[in-house]
Amino acid sequence: MNSAAGEDRRVLLVVNTRRDKSREVAAQFCSSLGAHGLSLRVVEEDAAELDLAPDDSVEVVPTTGEASAGCELVVVVGGDGTILRAADLARESGTPLLGVNVGHVGFLAETDPEDVEATIGAIVERRYESEERLTVDVAVYQEQQLVGSTWALNEASVEKAERERMIEVVIEVDGRPLSRWGCDGVVCSTPTGSTAYNFSAGGPIVWPEVAALLIVPISAHALFARPMVVSPTSVIAVEVLAGTEGGGVLWCDGRRTVDLPPGARIEVRRGHAPIHLARLHDAPFTDRLVAKFELPVYGWRGASERRRPRGDA
């Protein structure tokens, strides 16, 4: 199925070029989408690793937030880390991300390498839906002055800067102090990130359609140090106490960092721009959990069995 006459259809391709399988799958997308009349766009760093040169079917662009502008889709070949990298390129344009998992768990990915041809067919025929995911905006203050800002799809975590010391923090929600912790760190997560760092830190898994923000202390020395779920309109603040030796560090999605000197304040709120994930299958999140974590569900009989009248064969 070719693009309609005169229609300019363009796809941004983002690839984990360190994996041979990713490079192989990327080559399939390049040849097949081009054969169907779709133009490909590749960021400079990936194009260099893939030995792609600009021509009539491939456009090479700088690695900036403008890379996805004018594209109908961002196809991501790699694991969740590559999808998080692609999210940087797609956030402001709102272009949906379609992940092809060539990583480990690949929780954010929608399809697998063995389904490439079916995935290409779905792209060509526009057989996909877009699912909105909440993000967080993060502001860093020092002496009441804004000194940095960033964002996250999964989580913003405040962590100790020195391995041998704890970080001392006070947590605030909606302008009111909640508790003081001596801890290894604090994770402020979105529902999307609830299966990532939040999960490893002992936080709850939250279904993606639930609008909420999560607060999870890491190894806190405190009586009250349970994971918490707050309103999506809440503002979470983490203050690094002035006496904390070595200060701390802010990590966003494990990709962007900001050093936090003693006395720094971090404010986390719902992001102004969500991320959109392309979905090919209308599968419940429960099924995704079972598949990705290989959860044991043997013995399940389902509602149809429970509703069967007694005496039926």
C-alpha positions in Angstrom: 0.0 0.0 0.0 1.6 3.2 -1.2 1.2 6.6 0.3 -1.6 8.6 -1.3 -0.5 10.8 -4.2 1.1 14.0 -3.0 0.9 12.9 0.6 4.2 13.5 2.5 4.5 10.8 5.2 7.5 10.8 7.3 8.8 8.6 10.2 11.7 9.3 12.6 13.8 6.2 13.3 15.7 6.0 16.6 18.0 3.0 17.1 20.2 1.4 19.7 23.1 1.2 17.4 25.2 -0.8 19.9 23.2 -3.9 19.2 23.6 -5.9 16.0 20.0 -7.0 16.1 18.8 -3.4 16.4 20.9 -2.5 13.3 19.4 -5.4 11.4 15.8 -4.5 12.3 16.5 -0.8 11.5 17.7 -1.8 8.0 14.3 -3.7 7.5 12.4 -0.6 8.4 14.5 1.6 6.1 14.0 -0.6 3.1 10.3 -1.6 3.7 9.0 1.8 4.6 10.8 3.4 1.7 9.3 0.9 -0.6 5.9 1.9 0.6 6.5 5.6 -0.2 7.2 6.8 3.4 10.2 9.0 4.0 12.6 8.3 6.8 14.3 10.8 9.1 17.3 9.8 11.3 19.2 11.8 13.8 22.9 12.5 13.1 24.4 10.3 15.8 22.4 7.2 14.6 22.9 7.9 10.9 26.7 7.9 11.5 26.6 4.6 13.3 24.2 3.1 10.7 26.3 4.4 7.7 23.2 6.2 6.4 23.8 9.2 4.1 21.1 11.7 3.2 19.3 10.9 -0.1 15.8 11.1 -1.5 14.4 8.7 1.1 16.5 9.4 4.2 16.7 12.8 5.9 19.5 13.3 8.5 18.7 15.9 11.2 20.4 17.3 14.3 19.6 15.5 17.6 17.3 18.1 19.1 13.7 18.3 20.2 12.8 19.4 16.6 13.9 16.1 15.1 10.3 14.7 15.2 8.5 17.8 14.0 6.4 16.9 10.9 6.7 13.2 11.5 3.6 11.0 12.0 5.5 8.5 14.1 8.8 7.8 15.9 9.9 4.2 15.5 12.3 3.1 18.2 14.4 0.0 17.8 16.0 -0.9 21.1 15.0 -1.3 24.8 13.3 1.1 27.3 16.5 3.2 27.5 16.3 3.9 23.8 12.6 4.8 24.1 13.5 7.2 26.8 16.1 8.8 24.5 13.5 9.0 21.8 11.0 10.6 24.2 13.4 13.6 24.4 13.0 14.0 20.6 9.2 13.6 20.6 7.9 15.3 23.7 7.3 18.8 22.4 6.0 17.7 19.0 3.6 15.2 20.6 4.6 12.6 18.0 3.7 9.0 19.1 6.5 6.6 19.9 6.3 3.0 18.6 8.9 0.7 20.3 10.3 -2.4 18.9 11.9 -4.3 21.8 15.5 -5.4 21.2 16.3 -5.0 24.9 15.5 -7.0 28.0 12.1 -6.4 29.6 11.1 -3.7 27.1 8.1 -2.5 29.2 7.4 0.5 27.0 7.8 -1.3 23.7 4.8 -2.4 21.7 6.2 -5.1 19.4 9.1 -7.6 18.9 11.7 -8.1 16.1 10.0 -11.2 14.8 6.9 -9.1 14.1 8.6 -6.4 12.0 6.7 -7.1 8.8 3.3 -6.9 10.6 4.5 -3.8 12.3 5.5 -2.2 9.0 2.1 -3.1 7.6 0.3 -1.4 10.6 2.4 1.7 10.1 1.7 1.9 6.4 -2.0 1.4 6.9 -2.1 3.6 10.0 -3.5 0.7 12.1 -2.4 2.1 15.5 -3.8 4.1 18.4 -2.0 6.7 20.5 -2.0 6.4 24.3 -1.2 9.4 26.4 1.3 9.1 29.3 1.7 11.6 32.1 5.2 13.1 32.6 6.7 15.3 35.4 8.4 18.7 35.2 11.2 19.2 37.6 12.5 22.5 38.9 15.7 22.9 41.0 16.1 25.9 43.4 19.1 27.1 45.3 18.6 29.9 47.8 15.1 30.5 46.4 16.5 31.0 42.9 15.6 28.7 40.0 18.9 27.2 38.9 17.7 24.3 36.7 14.8 22.6 35.1 14.2 19.3 33.4 11.5 16.6 33.0 10.9 12.9 33.2 8.6 10.2 31.8 9.5 7.5 34.4 10.8 9.2 37.5 12.8 12.0 39.1 15.0 10.7 41.9 17.0 12.6 44.5 19.9 10.4 45.6 22.9 10.7 47.9 26.0 11.9 46.2 28.5 9.9 48.3 28.1 6.2 48.8 29.2 6.1 52.4 26.7 8.7 53.6 23.0 9.1 53.7 21.2 12.1 52.3 19.0 14.1 54.8 15.8 15.4 53.2 12.5 16.9 54.1 9.5 16.0 52.0 6.7 18.5 51.3 3.4 18.0 49.5 1.3 20.9 48.3 3.2 23.4 50.4 3.0 21.5 53.7 5.9 19.5 55.3 5.3 15.8 55.4 8.3 14.1 57.0 12.1 14.2 57.4 14.2 11.2 56.2 17.8 10.1 56.4 17.9 7.8 53.4 19.6 6.7 50.2 17.2 8.7 48.1 13.6 9.5 47.1 11.9 8.5 43.9 9.1 10.7 42.5 7.5 8.5 39.9 4.7 8.6 37.2 2.4 5.6 36.7 4.5 4.8 33.6 7.6 4.7 35.8 5.9 2.5 38.4 7.3 -0.6 36.7 10.8 0.9 36.6 13.0 2.4 39.4 9.8 2.8 41.6 9.2 -1.0 41.4 12.8 -1.8 42.3 12.6 0.5 45.3 9.5 -1.2 46.6 6.8 1.2 45.3 3.4 0.2 44.0 2.6 -0.7 40.4 0.0 1.8 39.1 -2.1 1.2 36.0 -1.1 3.8 33.3 -4.7 5.2 33.0 -4.6 6.2 36.7 -3.5 9.9 36.9 -1.3 10.1 40.0 2.2 10.8 41.3 4.2 8.5 43.5 6.7 9.1 46.3 9.0 6.3 47.3 11.8 6.6 49.9 14.9 4.4 49.4 16.2 2.8 52.5 14.9 5.5 54.8 15.8 5.5 58.5 12.4 6.6 59.7 9.2 5.3 61.3 7.0 6.8 58.6 8.6 5.9 55.3 6.0 4.1 53.2 5.4 4.6 49.5 2.7 7.2 48.9 0.4 8.0 46.0 -0.7 11.6 45.6 -3.0 13.6 43.4 -1.7 14.4 39.8 -2.3 18.1 40.7 0.0 17.9 43.8 3.4 19.5 43.9 6.0 17.4 45.6 9.1 19.1 47.0 12.3 17.5 48.3 14.6 19.7 50.3 18.2 18.6 50.8 19.0 19.7 54.4 21.7 22.3 54.8 23.8 20.0 57.0 23.9 17.1 54.5 27.6 16.4 53.8 28.3 16.1 50.1 24.8 17.1 49.0 22.9 14.9 46.5 22.2 14.4 42.9 19.0 14.6 40.9 18.5 11.9 38.2 15.6 12.1 35.7 14.9 8.9 33.8 18.5 7.8 34.6 19.6 10.1 31.7 19.7 13.7 32.9 21.5 14.8 36.1 21.8 17.9 38.2 24.1 18.2 41.2 22.3 19.2 44.4 24.3 21.1 47.0 23.2 21.2 50.6 20.1 23.4 50.9 18.9 22.7 47.3 15.1 22.3 46.8 13.5 20.2 44.0 9.9 20.6 43.0 8.1 17.9 41.0 4.7 18.5 39.3 2.7 17.1 36.5 4.4 17.8 33.2 3.1 20.4 30.7 3.6 18.0 27.8 2.7 14.3 28.0 4.3 11.5 26.0 2.3 9.5 23.4 2.9 5.8 22.9 1.6 4.1 19.8 -0.3 0.9 20.4 -1.0 -1.8 17.8 -2.9 -4.1 20.1 -5.8 -3.3 22.5 -4.2 -5.5 25.2 -5.1 -4.8 28.9 -2.2 -3.6 31.1 -2.7 -6.7 33.2 -1.7 -8.9 30.3 1.4 -6.7 29.7 2.4 -7.2 33.4 2.0 -11.0 33.1 3.9 -11.2 29.9 6.8 -8.9 30.8 7.3 -10.2 34.3 6.4 -13.8 33.4 4.0 -13.9 36.3 2.5 -17.3 37.2 -1.3 -17.4 36.4 -1.8 -21.2 36.1 -5.0 -22.3 37.8 -7.0 -19.3 36.7 -10.4 -20.2 35.4 -11.9 -16.8 34.7 -15.2 -15.2 35.4 -17.0 -17.4 32.9 -16.3 -20.5 35.0 -17.5 -18.8 38.2 -20.7 -17.7 36.6 -21.6 -21.2 35.3 -24.7 -22.5 37.1 -24.3 -25.5 39.3 -25.2 -28.7 37.7 -24.0 -27.7 34.2 -21.7 -30.1 32.5 
